[in-house]
Amino acid sequence: MKRSPDPITEGAESRVAVAGHPVHPMMVTFPIAFLIAVLGSDLAYLVSDDPFWARASLWLAGAGTLGGLAAGIAGAVELLAVRGIRRRAAAWSHFVAAVMPISVGFANWLYRLPDAEAAVLPWGLYLSALGVAQVGLAGWLGGKLVFHHQIGIVDEDGD
């Protein structure tokens, strides 16, 4: 059964792309991994009491936040520049949900800067777990945009 084209998203081309590939989905993978890994390195620190893991959490929080900010800028430009994306409530929900883990990651990173080891318990661990939950929500909403609303899907065969 052939799907009828959606008039809102039909012909919506990415405005932030390299060789036809949207930049935002390419940029989110590392920040997602880094922000999730902060929780893992916090738990490794609690189990091993090795300061390496506390420093790893500091660096992961910083890299995840800065990378997430860059990916967020690319996503925000895409959201604002493409009418078919901008008209979807799910796109705005994803935008808001994606700002949350970047904000929590930034707070987590700043909290750890003075003393990475002392910051792990209790607030560092709490912020890390909260960030993982928020990354999951933002990712789920982003997946909904791709798989349900077909945002970013290119049908080169015309089928």
N, C-alpha and C positions, 0 to 999 in steps of 0.2 A: 504494500500500500504506500503510495507516494504521499509525502507530507506537502500540504499547501504552504507556500511561502508566508512568512510572518511579515506583514507590512511595516512593522516597527523596525525590525532588524534587517530586512532584506536590503542587500547592497551596502551594509554598514562596514566600511573598511577601517582597519586600524590606522590611526593617525600617528601612533608611536610604534614604529616597526622597523626591523632590519631585514631586508630581503623578503618582505612579506610576512615575517614572523613577529607577532606582537611582543614588545619588550617586557611589559609587566609580568607575564607568566614566566619569562626567562629569569627575571630578577628575584622572584620571591623564594626560590628553592633554598638558597643559602640562609637568608634570614629566618625562614621557618625552621630549618635544621638547627641553627645556632640557638634560637630562643628555646627550642625544646631541649637541646643539649645542656642548657644551664641547669635545668632540674636534675638531669643525670649526673652532672659534675658536682652539684650540691650533695646529692645522695652519696656519691663516691667519697666526698670529703667527710661526710658523717660516718661512713663505714670505716674508712682508712685513717682518718685524722692526718692525712697528708696535705700540707699547704698548697701543693701543686694544684689540687682540685679546686680549692677556693680561688686561686689566681685564674684558673681556667674558666670558672664561672664569671669572673669579672670581665675577662676578655670576650667570652661568648656573648655576654649581655651587651657589651659595647658594639661588637661586630653585628649582632643581630639587630640592634636598634638602628645603627647607621645604615646597614643594608636594607632594613625594612623601610626606613625613611626614603631612601633612593627608589625602592620599588613602589612605595606609596605615591611618590611624586609622578612616576610614570603612569601608574594606575589612575591618579586624579586627573592628569592631562587627558588620558583616554576617556575617562568618564565625562569630562566637560566638553571634549571636542567631538564626540560621536553621538549624534542625536538618538540613534537607536539604543544605545547603552544608557544614556542620560534619562530616557523616558521609563526605564525599568525601576520599579521600587526595590527590587532585589539588588540592583547595582548600588543604590544608596545605602541599603542595609549592609552590604559587603564593605562599602567604604567606611561606614561608621564602625563596624566590627573590626576592621583592619587597623583603624587608628588606635583602638584600645590596647592591643598587645605591644604596639610601638611605644605608647605612653607608659605602660607598665614596665616594659623593658628598659626604657630610659630612666625611670625611677629606680629600678633594680640596679642598674649600672651606677648611677650616682650614689646610691646608698652604699655600694661596695667600694667605691674609690678610696675612702680614707683607710679602711682596714678590711681587706677581702675576707679574712678568716672570721673576724668577729661579726661580720654582716650575715653569715650564713644562717645562723639561728637567732631568732625565729623568723624575722622578716624577710631575709633573703630567700629562704625556702618557700615561704608563703607567696612572695611575689613571683618566684619561678613557677610554682604550681598554677597560680592565677594566669600567668602568661601562657602556659601550655593550654589551659582551657580556652583562653581567648583566641589563640592561634587556631585551635580546632574549630571554633565557631566561625571565624573569618574564612578558613579554608573550606568549610562546608558550604557557606554562602557563595564563595567563589566557584566551587564546583557546581552549585545549583545554576549559576549564570551560564556556565559552559554546557552542562549536560541537559538542563531543562529549558533554558532560554536560547541555547545555541549561539551564545556570544563568543566570538573568536573562532567559530567553525567556518571553514572555507570549503565550499563544494566546487572543486575545480572542474568536475565532469558535467556539472549542470543538472545532476540527478536530483 
